[in-house]
């Protein structure tokens, strides 16, 4: 079943509190229908020429596709990182009722 008009945004944060605060803000502003915060993961990456390892939190945002650009801009503007990881991921299927609920929770 196609997931017409729903996307997810994947973003990482330095900790659960930062992800949760911005996630709550997205939902309250109706920029997202739902946000999940996964409190602990480890990232390995190169930053300014050095290999780094960091404990981070993941935020997964579910929203209507039409609102993705606005939500990404809000995340980047309010993110503590200089270059935050923010990716928009297309949703290709799922429960029709849930997908409608996500769209209904996003002001577009």
C-alpha positions as CSV (number, residue, x, y, z in Angstrom):
1,X,0.0,0.0,0.0
2,X,1.6,3.3,-1.0
3,X,2.2,5.9,1.6
4,X,1.2,8.9,-0.4
5,X,2.5,12.1,1.1
6,X,4.3,10.8,4.3
7,X,8.0,11.1,5.0
8,X,10.2,10.6,8.0
9,X,13.1,12.8,9.1
10,X,16.1,11.1,10.8
11,X,18.2,13.4,12.9
12,X,20.9,12.8,15.6
13,X,21.4,14.9,18.7
14,X,24.1,15.0,21.5
15,X,21.6,13.6,24.1
16,X,18.1,12.5,24.7
17,X,17.1,15.9,26.3
18,X,18.0,17.9,23.2
19,X,16.2,15.5,20.9
20,X,13.1,15.4,23.1
21,X,12.9,19.1,23.5
22,X,13.0,19.8,19.8
23,X,10.7,16.8,19.1
24,X,8.1,18.1,21.4
25,X,8.4,21.6,19.8
26,X,7.9,20.1,16.3
27,X,4.7,18.3,17.5
28,X,3.3,21.3,19.4
29,X,3.9,23.5,16.3
30,X,2.2,20.8,14.2
31,X,5.3,20.5,12.0
32,X,5.1,16.8,12.7
33,X,2.4,14.3,13.4
34,X,4.6,12.1,15.7
35,X,8.2,12.1,17.0
36,X,10.2,9.1,18.4
37,X,13.4,9.6,20.4
38,X,15.8,6.7,20.7
39,X,17.9,7.7,23.7
40,X,21.2,5.9,23.0
41,X,23.3,5.0,20.0
42,X,27.0,5.4,19.0
43,X,28.1,7.2,15.9
44,X,31.5,6.9,14.2
45,X,32.4,9.6,11.8
46,X,35.2,11.9,10.5
47,X,34.9,15.5,11.6
48,X,37.6,18.1,10.7
49,X,40.0,15.4,9.7
50,X,39.7,13.3,12.9
51,X,37.8,10.0,13.4
52,X,35.3,10.6,16.2
53,X,33.1,8.3,18.3
54,X,30.1,9.9,20.1
55,X,27.2,8.7,22.1
56,X,24.1,10.3,20.6
57,X,20.3,10.2,20.5
58,X,18.2,9.7,17.4
59,X,15.0,11.6,16.6
60,X,12.6,10.1,14.0
61,X,10.0,12.6,12.9
62,X,6.9,11.4,10.9
63,X,5.0,14.1,8.9
64,X,3.2,15.0,5.7
65,X,5.7,15.3,2.9
66,X,4.5,18.9,2.1
67,X,5.9,20.0,5.5
68,X,9.3,18.4,5.2
69,X,11.2,21.5,4.0
70,X,9.7,23.6,6.8
71,X,10.4,20.9,9.4
72,X,14.0,20.5,8.3
73,X,14.6,24.2,8.4
74,X,13.2,24.4,12.0
75,X,15.4,21.4,13.1
76,X,18.5,22.9,11.6
77,X,17.8,26.4,13.0
78,X,17.3,25.0,16.5
79,X,19.9,22.2,16.6
80,X,23.0,22.4,18.8
81,X,25.4,20.9,16.2
82,X,27.3,23.1,13.7
83,X,26.4,20.6,10.9
84,X,23.5,18.4,12.1
85,X,22.6,15.1,10.5
86,X,19.1,15.7,9.1
87,X,17.8,13.3,6.5
88,X,14.3,13.1,4.9
89,X,13.4,9.5,4.2
90,X,10.4,8.6,1.9
91,X,7.8,6.2,3.4
92,X,6.7,3.7,0.8
93,X,4.0,1.9,2.8
94,X,2.3,1.3,6.1
95,X,-1.0,1.2,7.8
96,X,-3.5,3.4,6.0
97,X,-5.1,4.5,9.3
98,X,-1.7,5.4,10.8
99,X,-0.6,7.3,7.7
100,X,-3.8,9.4,7.7
101,X,-3.2,10.1,11.4
102,X,0.3,11.3,10.7
103,X,-0.9,13.6,7.9
104,X,-3.8,14.9,10.0
105,X,-1.3,15.8,12.8
106,X,0.8,17.9,10.4
107,X,-0.3,21.4,9.6
108,X,0.5,21.9,5.9
